[in-house]
Amino acid sequence: MVRAVLVAARAQDAFGRLTAVGVAAWFLFQVFENVGMNLGLTPVTGLPLPFLSYGGSSMFACWLAVGLVNNAQLPGAFRSG
């Protein structure tokens, strides 16, 4: 999550910055909610812990999000020309 925020700070375009911040916020919320469920602080939902909980579609979505953050790190990554 810290790496995604660093990528957002270094991104050259607004879309890359927003993508990296969104992925970091998504992962942070999932971790907060999952740890809160285990401690009994938040209601129990079916939200998985990123990269640790069992589930193929969740793992695929997390790796896809990491790929988007990696793409935002490159200069001019989201330009089409």
C-alpha positions as CSV (number, residue, x, y, z in Angstrom):
1,M,0.0,0.0,0.0
2,V,2.9,2.3,0.7
3,R,4.4,1.5,-2.6
4,A,1.1,2.4,-4.4
5,V,1.1,5.8,-2.7
6,L,4.7,6.4,-3.7
7,V,3.8,5.5,-7.3
8,A,0.8,7.9,-7.1
9,A,3.1,10.7,-5.9
10,R,5.5,10.0,-8.9
11,A,2.8,9.5,-11.5
12,Q,2.9,12.0,-14.4
13,D,-0.8,12.0,-15.2
14,A,-3.9,12.3,-13.2
15,F,-5.4,8.9,-14.3
16,G,-2.3,7.0,-13.1
17,R,-2.3,9.0,-9.8
18,L,-6.0,8.2,-9.2
19,T,-5.6,4.6,-10.1
20,A,-2.7,4.1,-7.7
21,V,-4.5,5.9,-4.8
22,G,-7.7,3.9,-5.5
23,V,-5.9,0.6,-5.4
24,A,-4.1,1.6,-2.2
25,A,-7.4,2.6,-0.6
26,W,-9.1,-0.6,-1.8
27,F,-6.4,-2.8,-0.2
28,L,-6.3,-0.7,3.0
29,F,-10.0,-1.0,3.4
30,Q,-9.9,-4.8,2.8
31,V,-7.2,-5.2,5.4
32,F,-8.9,-3.0,7.9
33,E,-12.2,-4.8,7.5
34,N,-10.7,-8.3,7.7
35,V,-8.6,-7.5,10.7
36,G,-11.6,-5.8,12.3
37,M,-13.7,-8.9,11.7
38,N,-11.1,-11.1,13.4
39,L,-10.9,-8.8,16.4
40,G,-14.6,-8.5,16.7
41,L,-14.7,-4.8,16.0
42,T,-16.5,-4.8,12.7
43,P,-19.4,-7.0,11.5
44,V,-18.5,-10.3,9.8
45,T,-18.7,-10.0,6.0
46,G,-17.3,-12.2,3.2
47,L,-14.5,-9.8,2.4
48,P,-11.2,-11.6,1.8
49,L,-7.7,-10.5,3.0
50,P,-5.7,-9.4,-0.1
51,F,-3.2,-12.0,-1.3
52,L,-3.8,-14.3,1.7
53,S,-7.4,-15.5,1.7
54,Y,-8.6,-18.3,-0.4
55,G,-10.4,-17.4,-3.6
56,G,-9.4,-17.4,-7.2
57,S,-11.3,-14.3,-8.4
58,S,-10.1,-12.2,-5.5
59,M,-6.5,-13.2,-6.1
60,F,-7.0,-12.4,-9.8
61,A,-8.5,-9.0,-9.1
62,C,-5.7,-8.1,-6.6
63,W,-2.9,-9.1,-9.1
64,L,-4.7,-7.1,-11.8
65,A,-4.8,-4.1,-9.5
66,V,-1.1,-4.5,-8.8
67,G,-0.5,-4.6,-12.6
68,L,-2.4,-1.3,-13.0
69,V,-0.3,0.4,-10.3
70,N,2.8,-1.0,-12.0
71,N,1.6,0.5,-15.3
72,A,1.0,3.9,-13.7
73,Q,4.6,3.9,-12.7
74,L,5.8,4.1,-16.2
75,P,6.1,7.5,-17.9
76,G,3.1,8.1,-20.3
77,A,1.7,4.7,-19.5
78,F,-2.0,5.5,-20.0
79,R,-1.6,7.5,-23.2
80,S,-2.8,5.9,-26.4
81,G,-0.4,7.4,-28.9
